[in-house]
Amino acid sequence: MRGSLYNYIANNTIYSNGNYGIRLGRSWSGEPVVWGSSHNTITFNVIYLNDDGGIKLKNSSNNIITNNIVYANEDIGICAKNSSDNQIYHNNLIYNDEQASDDSSNNSWDMGSVIGGNYWSDHECTGNPSNGSQPYYIDSDSIDHYPFGDPIGELPPLPPPVPRTDVDVFKTEWLYTSETYIDHNQTYNFDIGWDVDIGDVQNLDNVTITISTPIDITYTGTSTFYTGTWESYNCSFLPFNHIGENYTWVLPLKEGFTTCIDFQLPEEKVQSNPWADMVVNTMDEDGYTRVNITIIPITPSVSGGPSIRGKVIDSSYPPEFEVDVFFPDYLIDFHGDWEDLNQNQSYNFSVLVDNPKDVELWLDKTQGQWDTEYSNTVTLPVSELGSVTVS
């Protein structure tokens, strides 16, 4: 629904659509007009098992979303994109891939301590609503301050949640050099590593990963990130079987947000052209050092960004990138997804640093991604490596 005003959308069962269950407002590529929707009410709907998500607001304001059951949708349960002044409360958000997202700070995810907010199946709290000491964070500035500890109202019979996860295989290159100009026409000595990532885990306790390769790989460990704690993770070594060309791990996933198997090719160094050019220059500014970085992706399907070590005073960066890790006293790390980056386009970063230590460019190449169900087996052919099977 684009450009829609004062509609009342109620008492529907919406499921198994190839897009969002309900979508308000949108902007078409190439059109100068933004088709926002406002003053609509979405209430008492059951929205489940939709491919892109449950409810999406785009460029839309002053809408009320209340008393809905948003259940087991892929991607996002309720998404607010470029939308503000919406009231989103008394909804049951259950087992969605990502429960909610909100890039504005002006939406209300609760209506105060008396009326409260929403029920989130991935959040434990006490009270209906809770007392404000156990908020649910959609992001740093979008918060349900008074979530419910139990589902709101009586839930109808719902189909069992679908176990699924995202499977990604990445190739990463490391170039250790103090040169401030990296030219893709030259060859350099690279370290090459691979990751098999199991992310956005829903209703899965473990998976089996088998890597079939004629090359002896070096297993370097396993790491698990937990929801909301990207900076802290546990690293461990799991036992695995190695029979012929098959390396097999059983990976525990319970409570993990992303679990990664990390390994390397046996060569210490690989001669290759870089996947991107990089130019670094510095200049003095008010007693600090201004570090200017230009990155130009050369090959397709490359993600990554620069990392600057030192005490960070301020920074500016392209809109295609985001700050992935930021410790003001010693590190800032940028990340851009390959879907957002163009080959041969220049991306400029400027970071004011007190006593910079070094600048690093890290890059990885996506080899493939799927949503897979527990009963399925997915095999991904991977060049240079062989194949990766996840079941």
N, C-alpha and C positions, 0 to 999 in steps of 0.2 A: 504494500500500500504506500504510494508516494503522493505527497501533497494532500494527505487525508486529515480532516478535521472533525472533531466531536463525534467519533464513532464509538460504539459500545460493543466490544467483542467478548462474548461470554458463553459459557456452557458448551464448549466444543471439545471434541477429542481429536487431536491432530497428531498423526504419527507416520513414520516411515516415508517422509518426503525427501527428495534429493537435495533440497535446500534447507532454509530455516523453516520451522513450523509457522511462525508469525514474523513478518518483517515490516517495520514501519520506516518509511523514508528511504531515499537512496539518491546518489548522484551518478548519472550515466557518464561514461568516459566520452570526452569531447563535447559534452553539453555545458553551456554556461550556467544553466539553472540548477540549483540545488533543491531537490524535491523533498523537503522536510515534512514531517507530520507532527501535529500537536493536538493537545486536549482530547486525546483518545483514552479510553479505559479498556484494559485487557484483564479479565477477571474470570475466575472459576473455570479455567480451561485445563485439560490434561494434555500435555505436550511431551511426546516421548519418541525415541528412536529415530530422530531426524538427522540427516547426514551432516548438515552444516551447523546445526545448533537448534536451540529451542526458540528463543525470542531475540530479535535483533532490532535495536534502535539505531538509525543512522541519520545524522543531521536533524534530529527530532527532539522536541522539548515539551515540557508541561504535560506529559502523559502519566497515567497511573497504571502500574502493573501490580496486581494484588490477588491473593488467594488462588494462585495457579499452582499446579503440580508440574514441574519441569524435570523430566526423568530420563536418564540414560541416553541423552543426546550426544552425538559425536561433536567434537570441537567444543562449543561453549553453550552453557545452559541459557544464561541471559547476557547479552552483549550490548553495551552502550558505546557507540562510536560517534565521536564529534556531537554528542548529545548532552544536554544539560537540563537542570530543573525538573527532572523526572522523579516520581515517587515510586520506589520499588520495595514492597514490604508484604509480609504475611504470605510469602511464596514458599513452597517446599522444593528445594533444589537437591535432587537425589541422584547420585552416581553419574553425573555428567562428566565428560572427559575433562573439561575445565568448567568449574561451576559458574563463574561469572568473569567478565572483564569490563573495565570502565576507564576510558582515557580522559575523562573530565573529573573535576573535583566538586561539581555543583549538583550531583544527583544525590537523593536521599535513599539510603538502603535500610533505614529504619525510621520510625516516626516517634522516637523518644522512648523514655523508660517505661511508660504505661502501655502504649500500643505495641512497641517493640519492632523487631525487624523480620528476619526470615529464618527458616530452618535449613541448615546445611548438613548434609549427611556425612561430610568429611570433617566435621568440627564438633568437639565435645564441649558442652557447657551445662550449667545447672540453672534451671528456672525457665519459665515460659511466660514472658521473656526473661532472659538472664539479667543480672544487675549491672552490667556495664564493665565488669572486671574481666570478661572473657570475650572480647570482640572478635569478629571475623573480618580479616583483611582481604578485600578484593585486590587492592594494591595499596601503596603507601598513603594515598589520600582519599581512597574510596573504601569506607568502612561501615560494616553493620555493627553498631555499638551494642545492640541489645538482641543478639540472635536467640532463637528458641532451642532449648535442649531436646525437645521432642517434636515430632511432626505436628504441623498445625492442622487441626481438624481431622476428620476421618479419611484415611487414604482408601481409594477404591482398589480392587485387585489389580495388580500390575504384573506384567510379564517379568520373568527373572532377568536380572541384569546380564548384559552380554559381556563376557570376559574379552578384553582386547588390549592391544598395546601398539605403539608405533615402533617399527624396526628401522634403524638407520645404520648404514655403514659409511664411515668416513676415512678418507686418506689424508694424512697430514704431512706437510714437509717442514723441516726445520733447517734454516740456513743461519749458521753462526758466522757473522762477519761484522767488522767495525766500519765497513764502507758506508758512506752516506748516500751513495747512488747505486741502486741495483738495476741492472739492465737485462731485460728478458732475452736479448740477443746473445748474451754470454752464457756459458755453462758454469755452474757452481757445484760444489760438493754439498749434498743434502743428506740429512737423516730422514728416513721415511718411516712413518708409523701408521697403524690402522686402529680404528675403534669400531666395535659393534655395540650400538646403544639400544637399550630397551627402555623407552620412555612413555610418559603419560599412561602409566599402568592402571588398568581398571579391572578389579575382580580377578586378579591372577596371583597365585602364590609363587610360581616358578615357571621357567621355560627351559628348554634344552637348546643349546647352540652348538652346531657342528660346522667347523671350518674344514673344507676339503681343498687341499692345495698340494701340489708336487714340491713345494718349497718348505723347508724346515723354518717355521716361524719361531720367534722368541716371545714367549708370553711374559708380559711385564706387570700384570696385576689386574685387579678388579676394583672399581670404585662405585659407591652408591651415594647419590644425592637424595636428600629428604625434602619433602614439601616445605617451601619457605626458608630453606637453609642452604642456599647455593654455595655459600662460602665454606661450609663445613661438610665434610664427607668422610667416609671410612674407606681405607684402601686395604685390600687383603689379597691373598693368593688362594684360589680355589683348586682343589684337586681336579684333574681332567685326564681323560683317556686319550692315548695317541696310538691309533691302530692304522698302519699304512699311511694313507694321505688324509686321514680323518682325525681332527682334534675335537673332542666333545666335552662341553661343560654343562652342568645343571646349575642354572642361575637362580638363586632365591630372590624374589621380587617384593615380598610382602612389606608394606609400609614404605617402599622406596618410590621416589618420583622418577628417577632415572638411574639405571644400572648399566655400567659400561665394562666391556672386556677390552683390554688394551694389549696390543702386541706389535711387533716390529718384524720387518724383513731381516734376514740374516746379515746382509751387507752392512758394514759400518757406515759407508758413504755411498751415495748414488749420484752419478753425474747427470745433471739435468738443467734445463732452462727454468727460470722462476715462473711461477704462475701469475706474478704481478710485478710491475715496476714500483720502486719506492725511492723518493727523494726526501732527504732530511736536511734542514738547515736551522741554525740557531742564531739568536741575536740577543744582546743585553737589553733589558727593559726594567727600569726602576730598581736596580739591584738584583733582579731575578733573571732567568733565562727563558726567552720565548722559543719554544720548539715548534717549528712548522714542518708538517709532514704532508706529502702528496703521494697517494696510492692510485695506481692505474691497473685494474684487473686486465689480464691478457687472455686467459683461457676461460671457458665457460664453467658454470657450476662451482665457482669458488666462493667460499664464505671466509670471513675473518676480519682482521683489523689490527691496528697498532696498539702496542702496550708501552707505556712510558713509566719508568721507575724514578721516583723522586717526590718531594713534597709538592703537591699540586695546589696552585693558587687559583687559577681559573682555566676554563677550556671552552673551545667552540669546535663543532664537528658537523658533518653533513647530516641532513635529515634521514638519509638512508641507513645511518648507523645509530646505535644506542650505546650507552655506557653499560658495559656488562659487569665489570667489577670496579669498585672505587673505594680505595683506602686513602683518604686525603694526605696522610703523612708519608706515604711511600709508593702508591701505585694507582694508575688509572688505565683501564682496559676497555677498548671499544670493540663492538661486534656488528657486522653487517651480514645479513643472509643473502645467499647467492640469488634468490628470487628478486631481490631489490636492487642488485648491482648490475651495471652495464659494462660490457667489455670495452676497453679503450677509453673509458670516461675517467676524468681526473676527480678524485675525492680529496678534499683539503681539510686538514686538522691543524688546530693551533692551541697549544697548551703552555701556559705560563707556569714554570717550575722553579722551585728553590732547590738548587744543587741537583740537577738531573743526573741520574746514574747511567741509564741506557734506554734505547728505543728498540723495540722488537716488533717485527711484523710476523703474525702467525696466520696461516691459511689452512683451510681444509676443503676437500672436494667431496661433495655428496655423491655416493654411488647408487643410492636408491632408498625409497621409503614406502612403507605400506601400513595400513591398518589391518591387523590380522586377528582372527578369533582363536580361541584356545584350541579348538578342534582342528585347526588348519595347520598345514606345513607350508612355509614360504621359503623358496630357494632363490637366492640372488646371485647371478653370475657377476664376478668381480674381476676386472682385468688385472693382470699381473699376479693375482692371488689364487684364483680358482673360483670357489663359490662359498657362500655362507647360507646355511639352512637353519631356520628357527622354527620350532614346533612347541 
